[in-house]
């Protein structure tokens, strides 16, 4: 059972005695110093002191918290079925589940991803009565998972897997082979887990079987075991305590700059900018930068300047200590009211890349974190499961609730067109390679215009006043010349240009 600090006991009823602001800030500084963070001073902190919520707001928050805790606090356990004859793609890794060894490799890869979900009974969000993000924080949680994947690539050994993955005792999925070896191109496999369709289940893969295979065929990597303290520390950065640099408290606080508050719906574009600011505020930003593309365009010179501020004085050296690794986030819209099917092959090719760290999007008002696919089904991690808060300040807290044991899939055609795509490049050479391979993946689209583009130069060279590393809010619009002057088309709440 997950451990909970004594301070959280008072949150069970959804009510908390407000601590003095200065006391809270002092606790935050002590926590960040103990975890190796040196946040930049924020002169605007005083403006965050919100007025006390009125009684109606308090009652509404209590009722919504109670309802969402019930709604998202339980789940029906179902098996997800995987086609034995089709490859599974997981962020650049390919698995063909035709042997026990391959099944085990896929299981370890999936379980090792950081899983961040709704939590309840955490310290009250400042300026509100919320002690849970159930029902409204799913896009923030998806953004956390995207950032966590980037940090895993940044801090952990290459191809690291969690050595304690066997602790999850309910990993259970099914592998089947279609009876008909030939299937028309583009026709999705029948609904998984359903008795309908011409499929023949071949085996059900349980954790006990996986553990036997793991012990027999895959000796524990000492390298992965030595990296466990870093893994544990990384998870603490996403804890649901106010001082945690990438926790929901900090993200909501940063979101106030864009007019968002606790309880609001956060779109994928806004979350991308929140993550950029969150990284820039901490000491992690000394070795890692986050770039958010403008108007579906990545300006290469802006990225280079962000990763090596001294570039204007001298030629950048990939091995230089001044070079920062970079996470590139690209908010896009893949159609109008629904996903344009012409972009499906392009999305698949992006998820095949090693440099891809996933896609945050999902279904309308239902955010998911996409990490791969099989055939015409997306593989995702779902934040819509409400768990008790974990006190990450305790030594050796349990990591079990931060790793998912249930792979889930959904058809591509149910994907909401509004999403943000993420990439990671460790060195300048990696960034140059990223531009090349992503450009090739984008060219696979059947549409006249790609999902997004890479452009030489800086945003200001194209008449944009602020480049993406400093820009916050809806991106400016640059339409193709032949489209300028046309009547406005219906746009989403995040004002994306329709492709």
Order of alpha helices (4+ residues) and beta strands (2+ residues): alpha-alpha-beta-beta-beta-alpha-beta-alpha-beta-beta-alpha-alpha-alpha-alpha-alpha-beta-beta-alpha-beta-alpha-beta-beta-beta-beta-beta-beta-alpha-beta
